[in-house]
Amino acid sequence: MRIGLIAEGGYPYVNGDARLWCDRLVRGLGQHEFDIYALSRSERQEDEGWVPLPPQVSRVRTAPLWTAEEDGVVYGRRARRRFAECYGELVAVLCAGGPVGAGGVGGASGVPEGTSALEADRFGNALYGLAELARDEGGLVGALRSEAAVRTLERACRARGALRTAREARVPDLLAFAAHLERALRPLSLDWYEDDNLGSVDLCHAASGGSAALPGLLAHHFCGVPLLLTEYGVRLRTHYLAATDSSPAVRSLLAALHGRLAAETYARAALVTPGNAHARRWQERCGADRAKLRTVYPGMDASRFAEVGEAPECADLDTLVWVGRIEPTKDLVSLLHAFAEVRKEEPKTRLRIIGTPSGPDGVAYLGHCRALAAQLFPDEAEGPHTVGDNPVSFEEIGSPEIPTLADAYAAGAVAVLSSVVEGFPISLVEAMFCGRVTVSTDVGAVVEVIGGTGLVVPPRNPRALAEACVALLRDPERRERLGAAARARALELFTVEQNVAAFHGIYLEIVSRTPVRRVVLDGAGAPLPFAVPAEAHVPGRWTERSARLVARGGPARPTVAPVRAGALPTTEAAR
């Protein structure tokens, strides 16, 4: 079959999110054909280029989300009236708020409890109305940036029934939210929604929610293409965490926007695949129908950890190891305080913190942690932090002592995770592949991943963290037993092979229950049943037969899509 894989800021870019997952999925499903539709996040990301693509990728279309030039489209009176109606309805729903924006609990109907089906329809109708306007008139960029759009938003905020926080919005708040709304709706102006683009695929697979799901929603709306949504990190949760610096009015409107968009995506998707139960609970709270949910764990390459995992002996049985990105959410401060308690019970114990800082905040946090380590261990932390000289060391992968990621986990008898915020804990899975027992804080999907093969303690509780570490350091038989169980669990649930097999079955399930959308006529002009099966897209003798049928009256598929005037700039590479 032919899959339209939609990614925002990810595959096929070299530094994209979920790049490895998408690449492994495409390479693992070589029997299918993939068209990649990529939304880039920055000019730097585009300049760094793509990863090498396998032959089953037949087309790549890209478009920027980080910029949108004025499209030069001038609406006539009728188009302006259509825009005012659709945009006004959209912002009116957002200003009214409701459980979607406030994090209400969803029901099996796909609509959050307390939210009427009429309100959900109002948002969807307004969204698709704007998309139809962009398709007919050539783009929305100028209209969304216009003064008329800001005034329409202001009227919605001041209307009776609007949220109190929305009514309190001032001019800077209105301008900030209008700009965010324009960025979020940029995919509506793309020229991807014709029969020779996303309309020609058998299935749209959105690799994340939010803006990445909009092309899939519009392909479903305009062409009837089924949509599969995968969320390894729930975008709505990400927006909640990222909007803390905004004013209350902007935060409220942003929550309403992304909540409504999430609910609409869950309602229209044929299936939704969360990466863990933690993400699944978020999706259910936002209105996802439980019958549509299929948990598919991320697939990770276990082969690079095989040598350590099959010979799990540790060179230093008195060492704790922490591996990951250094940032405030990892709560290394609590880990250092816990380690101070561990040293009182087991004076020979060492702690190796292995990782690199994540951005400017991570660099500052690393400096703070180094200073704290020097304060907690004043007699031992003098001089450079090197292995063997100090109880705490700060190291990076690629150094002579830690040449590879597997070596990082092999450096300790117990792997520790001290986070206060976590989605799917990749570092824990890596430690499990290496046969290491783990001590973790109870956040995100940690308990689901560990499954009884490690110890779990409350977050921000150094004493509990220390007690768990001491218990494992004193019991080598228990460490070995739990480490072996952890490796077995990881190999069963979290490998690339299980991930690819799960999506192969899901693709077949969705396509098998999707009505045929293309009609091929025989020589007499009558419909020819089963003329364009899914396998007609895969090279072989059946492809030649399909081509002959198309020549007799079926629709041809161009290799290069026409660019519509006024659409956002996109690029295409045909393979």
N, C-alpha and C positions, 0 to 999 in steps of 0.2 A: 504494500500500500504506500501511498505518498503522504508524508507527515510534514506539516508546517510547524517547525519548532520556533517559538517566539521567546526571545530573551531580552531582558532589560539590563544593560550594563554587564552582560556576561558573554557567553559563547557567541561568536568565535574569537573574541578579542583575547590577546595574550594575558592581560591582567584583569580579566572579567570575573565577576562573581559566578560561582557554580560552573566555572569553565571545565574543571576536571570531570564533574558529574555529567554534564551534557556531552562532552567528548567521548566518555566511556559508553554512554547510552547510544550515541550515533554509531560508534565503531562496533558495539556489541550487537546491533540490529542491522547487520549488513544485508539482510534479505529485503529491507525496506528502502525507500528513497526519501531523502530529507531535503526540504527547502528551509533555509535558515532566514529568519526575519529578526534582525538585531537592532535594538535601540541603544545607542551609545550614550554614555554619561558625561564624557569630557573630550575635548580636542586631543589631550594627551593620550587618552585611551585609543582613539582612532589612529594617531600617529604611530603608536607602538605596534600596530598591525594585528594580524590574525595568527592563530595556531595553524599548523598544517592540517588540511581537511581531508578526510577519507573520500574515496570515489563515490560513495553513496550519497554525498551531498551534491545535488545537481544545481542548486542556485542559492545565492546569498544576496539578500536585500538589506540594506542598512539605512538608518535614519537617526539624526541626532535628537536627543531629548534635552541637551544642555543649551541649545540655541535654536532660535527660529526667527529668520529674517521676515521683515514685513512682506506679505505676499502680494501686495499691490492690488488686491481684489477690492473693488468698489461695489457695494451692494446697492441694488435699486430699492425702490420703496417697498415692494412686496418682500424682498429678501430681508430688509431691515425689520419689517414687521414679524417675519418668521423668527428671526434671531431674538428679538425682544420677547416674544412669547415663550420660546423654548428656554432661553437663558433665565428669564424671569421665573419660570416654573422651577427650573433646577435650583436656583439659589433660594427660592421660597421654601422648598423642601429642606434644604440644608439649614436655613435659619430657624425652621420649626424644630430642629433637633430630633429628639426621640431616643428610644433605647438603642438604636444602631450606633449613634454617635456617642451615647453615654455608656456603652458596654453592656447592654441588656442581654438577657438570656434568650437564646434562639429555641425555636420549636422544630418539630419534624416537618412542618409545612414549608420550611425554607424562609419564613418571614419571622423576624424576632418577635418575641412575645410583647404585646403592647403596641405593635406597629401594624396598622391595617394594611391589607393588600392594596388598597387604593393609594396609600402613600408610597408604597414600593413601586406601584405602576407609574405614579407621577414622576418619580425620579428616572425610571427606565425610559418612559416615553419622552421626557425632556432630553435625556442623553442621546437617544437614537434620533430625535428630531434635529439636534445639532449636527450629528453625523450625516444625516440626509441633506441638510443644508450645505455642509462642506462638500459633499459629493456633487451636489447640483451647481453650486456657485464657485467652487474652487478653493476654499480654505476658510479658516476661522481666526487666524492669527490676528489680523487687524481688528476684527470685531471684538475679540476677547480682550484686546488691549485698549479699547476705545473708552472715552469718557462716558459714553452711554452705558457700557457694561458696569462701570463703577457706580453710576447713579442707580441702575437697576438693583445692584447689590445693596446699596444704601436703603432703597425703598423696602426691600425685603427684610432688612434688619430692623427697620422702624415699624414694620407692619404689626397689627394686633396678632397675638399668638406666637410671636417670635420669642426665642429664648432670651432670658434676661441678659446673659453675657453677650448675645448678638445685638441686643438693643443698646448696649453700652459701647459698642464699637465706635471708635473715632476715625478720623480721616486716615491716619497712618495705618490703622488696622484694616480698613477697607482696601487701601491700596496694596497692602501686603497679601491679603487673602486673594484679591483679584489676580495678582501676579502668580500666586501659587496655583490658582485654578486654571489660569492660562497654560502653565507648564504641564499640569496634570492632564489637560485635554488635548495636548499637541497630537497624540496619535489619531485623533478624529480627523485631522486634515491630511493624513497620508493617502497615497494613491495605491494602497495595497488591497483594496476590497473589491476587485473586479474578478471576472471568471478566469482570467489568465494569471492571477496571482494567488492570494489566499483562497479565492473561490474555486481553484482547481485542485486543492488538496483533499484527501479523504478525511483528515483529522487535523485539528489545530491543537498543539500541545504548548501551553504557556508555562514557562519554567518558573514563574513567580506570579504573585498577584499584583494589584496596583495597576500602574500604567502598562506593564507588560501584558496584562490580561485584556486591555481594551481592544487591540487588534483581533484577538480571538473572539471577543464579544461581537465586534462588528462583522467579522466573517460569518458568524452564526446568524446575525440579524439579516445581512444582505444576501447571503448565499446558502444558508442552512447547513454550514459545515459544523460538525459536532466539536465541542471544546472539552479538552482535558486540562485541568489546572493542577499543578504541583506546587506545593508550598513547603519548603524545608524550613523557612523562617517566615512566620505570618507577617505580611507587610503591615497590617493594621497595628499589630503590637509594636513594630518598629517605629511607626509614625507616632504612637503614643509616647514612646521613650525619647524620640528625637525632638519633640515640640516643646520641651520644658522651658526654653528661653523665650518663647513667644508670649504675647499678652493673653489674658484669659479669653478675650473675644476671638482672637485668631486660633487659639488652641481648640476652642469649642467648634468653630466652623471647620477646621481641618479634621477634627475627629468625626464630625458629621459627614464630610465628604468621603473620607476613606472608609468609614463604616458603611455608608450607602453603596459605595462602589464594590466593597467586599461582598455585601449581601446580594447585589445584582449579579456578580460573577458566580457566586455559589449557586444562585437560583438557575442560571442559564447553562452552567457546565453540565456535561453528561456525567462526569465523575470528577471527584476531587481527591487528590492523593497527598495527605499530610505526611510529613517525614517521621512523626512520632505522636504519641498520645497527647503530649503537651500542646502541640500545634493543633491537634484534632479538637481538643476542648475549646481552644480559641475560636476555631471555625464554627463549632456548634453554637457558641455564644453569639456569633455574628449571623446566625441564621442558616447555616449549612444543614441540609437534610442528611440525617445519619445514614440513610439508605444509599447515598451517593459517595460516602467516604470509604476509601481504601488506604489503609496505612501501608506505606512503602518506605522502608528504612533506606537512608543514603547508602550507596555502594562505595566501598573503599577498597583500595588495592592492598590485599593482605600479603602479597608475595615479598614485598620489601622488608616485612617484619618476620619472615619465615625463619631465618637463621637464628634470630634471638628467641623467637617463640618456641622453636623446637629444642633449644638448649637454654632453658630459662635460668641457669645458674647465674648468680650475681657476684661480681668480683668483690663488692663491698656490701656486706649484709647489714651494715649499720648506716645506710644512706637512704634518705628520702629524696625524691626527685619530683620537681614540678616542671611541666613543659607547656608552652603556649605563647600567645601574644601578651605582652606586658601592657596592661591598661587598668584603670581604676576598678572596673567591674570584676576583675579577677581577684580582688581583695588579698593581695600579697601581704598587706599589713597584718591582717588576722593570721595569715600563715606564719609570719615571722614571730608574732607573739605566741602562737601555739608551739613553734619550734623552741622558744625559750623555755616553755614548760617541759617539752620533751627532753631537753638537755639536763634538766634537773633530775629526771628519772633515769635517763640513759646518756651519760656524759660523753660517750664515744660517738654519738650520732652526728651525722653531717646532713646538710640540706643543700642541694644543687638546684638552683633556679635557672632554667635553660629556656631562652626565648629572646625575641627582639621587641622593642617598644613599638606600639601602634600609634603613629602620628605624634604631633607635638605634645598632646596630653600624656601619651605613653612615655615619652622621653622624660617629662617632668616627674611622672609617677615613679619611673625607674630611679631617678635621682633621690626622690623621697625615700624609697625602699632601701637604697644603699645607706643613706644617712641613718635610717632606723636600725639597720643591721649593725652599724658601727656603734650605735647607742646601746643596743641590747647586749652586745658582746664586746665591750670596750677593751678587754685584755687580750682578745683573740682576733679582732677584726682590723688590727693595724696593718698597714701595708697593702699591697695589691690583693684583690680577691682572686686567689688562685686555688685550684683544687689541692688539698693536702695541707694548706697553711691556715685555713680559717674554717669555722664550722658552717658558714654560709658562703656560697660562691654564686656569682652572677655570670653566666656563660651564654654563648651563642652557638648554634649548630653550624658546623663548618670549621670550627677551631680544631687544632691538633688532638685535643682530648675528646671532642664530640664531632667526628667527621660527618655522621649521618643522623637522621631522625631516629632510626632504630637504635643507634648507639646511645642516644639521649635516654631512652627508657631502660636500656641495659645498664646504665650507670647507677641505678638505684634498686633497692629491694622492694620499696613501696612507692607507688605513684600517687601523688596528692593533687586534688583539685579543690580550690578554696573559693570559687566564684560566688558572687551574690546575684548575678544575672547570667543565664546560660540558656541557649536553645537546645540544639543537639550537640552534646559534648564530644566533639571529634577526638580530642586528646585522650579521653577515657577509652574510646574504642581502640585507638592506637596502642595504648598501654595493654589492653586486653589481648590484642593480637600478639603482643610480646610476652604474654603469659605472666604479666605483673598483677599483683593484687593492688587494689585501689582504696583510698580513703577520699570521700567526696562530700561536698555539701549538697543538701537536698534542694536543688533548684532545677528549673527546666525539666528536661527529659532524663535526668541523671538516674533516678530510681528505675525507670523503664529500661535504660541501657544496661545498668549493672545487673539487675535481675537476681540479686542475692549472691553475687560473686565478689562483693566487696563491702566495705563498711560505709554507711552514710550518716552524716551528722547535720545538725541545723546550721544554716549559714550564720556568719558573724558570731561564732561561738568558739573562740580559740581553745578554751579548756576541753570542750568535747572533741575538737579536732586533735588535740594533743593526746587525749586518752585513747582514741582509736589508733593513732599511729604507734603509741607505746605498746598497745595490746598486740599488734601485728609484729612489731620488732622483736618482741619476747617469745613469739610462737612461730618458729620456722616451719613446722609441719602444717600449720594452718595457712601460712603464706603460700606454701607450695600447692596445697589442695585448692585454695580459692583461685590462685593464678591459673592452674590448669582448667578449672571450670570456666574462668573468664575467657580464656582463649577459645575453648570449645563453643561458648555462646557467641562470641564475635564471629567465628568462622561460619556459624550456622545462619546468623541474621544480618550481618553487616558487610557482606562482600559484594563486589561488582557483579558477580554472577547472579546472585539472588535478586539484585536490583533490576538487571536487564531482563531476567526471566519474568519478573512481576510486570514490568511495563509491556513486554511482548504480549502477555495474556490480556492486559487491560486494553491495549490497542485493538486486539481481535474482538474483545467483548463489546467495545463501543461501536466499531464498524459493523459488526454482525447485526446490531439492532438499529442501524441508521438507514432510513429509506434511501433508495437510489435517487440521486439528484440529476444525473445526466441521462439523456434519452438519445439513443442511436436508432436511426431509421433504416429499414431494409430497402431493397430496390423498389418496392411498391409504395414506399412512404409510410409503412406501418412500424410501430415501435418494435424493436428487436430486444427481447428480454435477455438479461445476463450478458450483454454485449461488452460492457466495460466493468469487469470485476476489479477488485482492488489490485490483484496481481498483474493487471494489464500495465501498470507503471514500472514493473520490474523487467529489465532486459531479458529477452527470451523469445521463443517462437510465438508465444501468445501476444507479445507486443506487436509483431508484424501483422497478426490477424486484426488487432485493434486498429492499427494504422489503415489497413484496407477498409475497415468498416467506417472509419472517420472519413475516408476519401469518398465514400458513397453517400455521405450526408451527415455524418456525425460532426460535432464541433471540434475544430483543431485547437491545439494549445500553443500559442506563441512562446518562444523562448525568452523574449524580451518584452516587458510590459510597457505600454505607452505611458508617458508622464503627462498627467493632467495639469492644465494651466492653473497656477495658484496653489498647487499642493506643496507641502513641505519638501525640502530637498532630500532626495533619497538616492542611493546608489545601488547598483545591481551588478553582480558578477555571475555569469552563467558558466557552469562547469561542464 
